Amino acid sequence: MKKIALYFASIILFVGCANGQPKTNQKTNQNAMAPLPKAAAGEAIATFGGGCFWSMAEAMSELKGVNKVVSGYAGGNTANPTYEDVSSRTTNHAEVVQIYYNPKVISYATLAEAFFFAHDPTTLNRQGPDVGTDYRSIVFYRNAEEKATLENTIKKVNATKHYSNPIVTQVVPFKAFYTAENYHQGYYRIHGDNPYISSVSEPKVMKFRKAMKAELKPEFQK
């Protein structure tokens, strides 16, 4: 049984987020960094990191009131990092998503709660087969009110015992967000045949839909 378990563990590890990167073509501009959107009138912005941004971007984009989600990097000290830079773990950046939302439709508190159900916030520097500081659970606040909301949400989720272990998510002030390469944007929906998406990302999104069903856009409530 141990050999079988190790075999399947090795398969999952092989299809980890880093190993699932596509062979991109410079001529298609897929390696170029995606443009950084500006918030539209009435939009607010939130920045969260919970492991590989493919599933996190999909999960958060399915919420009512979320207009767009951009995958990128934050939390480190290197300007304009590439995916390779972040993966080297020399920048201290994490894979994150930046969420543009309508606060009249969805509150920051609901976004925060959704974030904690979109990944496992109790594992330090790890999400499933993805291991390293670039996959750490991290949230960024832009003011004192958001900081208090995040801290209260952590207490609330811990109290529910939804997770058997306490949340270890970093709560830090927002400094800068750098967009990821074009090929990372909307990756979940474009590359459903990727082994990592089908074996790791999709199960996470399905669990998220069950946990946040009332807050999902109608097409995802089925």
Rosetta blueprint (number, residue, H / E / L):
1 M L
2 K H
3 K H
4 I H
5 A H
6 L H
7 Y H
8 F H
9 A H
10 S H
11 I H
12 I H
13 L H
14 F H
15 V L
16 G L
17 C L
18 A L
19 N L
20 G L
21 Q L
22 P L
23 K L
24 T L
25 N L
26 Q H
27 K H
28 T H
29 N L
30 Q L
31 N L
32 A L
33 M E
34 A L
35 P L
36 L L
37 P L
38 K L
39 A L
40 A L
41 A L
42 G L
43 E L
44 A E
45 I E
46 A E
47 T E
48 F E
49 G E
50 G E
51 G L
52 C L
53 F H
54 W H
55 S H
56 M H
57 A H
58 E H
59 A H
60 M H
61 S H
62 E L
63 L E
64 K L
65 G L
66 V E
67 N E
68 K E
69 V E
70 V E
71 S E
72 G E
73 Y E
74 A E
75 G L
76 G L
77 N L
78 T L
79 A L
80 N L
81 P L
82 T L
83 Y H
84 E H
85 D H
86 V H
87 S H
88 S L
89 R L
90 T L
91 T L
92 N L
93 H L
94 A E
95 E E
96 V E
97 V E
98 Q E
99 I E
100 Y E
101 Y E
102 N L
103 P L
104 K L
105 V L
106 I L
107 S L
108 Y H
109 A H
110 T H
111 L H
112 A H
113 E H
114 A H
115 F H
116 F H
117 F H
118 A L
119 H L
120 D L
121 P L
122 T L
123 T L
124 L L
125 N L
126 R E
127 Q E
128 G L
129 P L
130 D E
131 V E
132 G L
133 T H
134 D H
135 Y H
136 R L
137 S E
138 I E
139 V E
140 F E
141 Y E
142 R L
143 N L
144 A H
145 E H
146 E H
147 K H
148 A H
149 T H
150 L H
151 E H
152 N H
153 T H
154 I H
155 K H
156 K H
157 V H
158 N H
159 A H
160 T H
161 K L
162 H L
163 Y L
164 S L
165 N L
166 P L
167 I L
168 V L
169 T L
170 Q E
171 V E
172 V E
173 P E
174 F L
175 K L
176 A L
177 F E
178 Y E
179 T E
180 A L
181 E E
182 N H
183 Y H
184 H H
185 Q L
186 G L
187 Y H
188 Y H
189 R H
190 I H
191 H L
192 G L
193 D L
194 N L
195 P H
196 Y H
197 I H
198 S H
199 S H
200 V H
201 S H
202 E H
203 P H
204 K H
205 V H
206 M H
207 K H
208 F H
209 R H
210 K H
211 A H
212 M L
213 K H
214 A H
215 E H
216 L E
217 K L
218 P H
219 E H
220 F H
221 Q L
222 K L
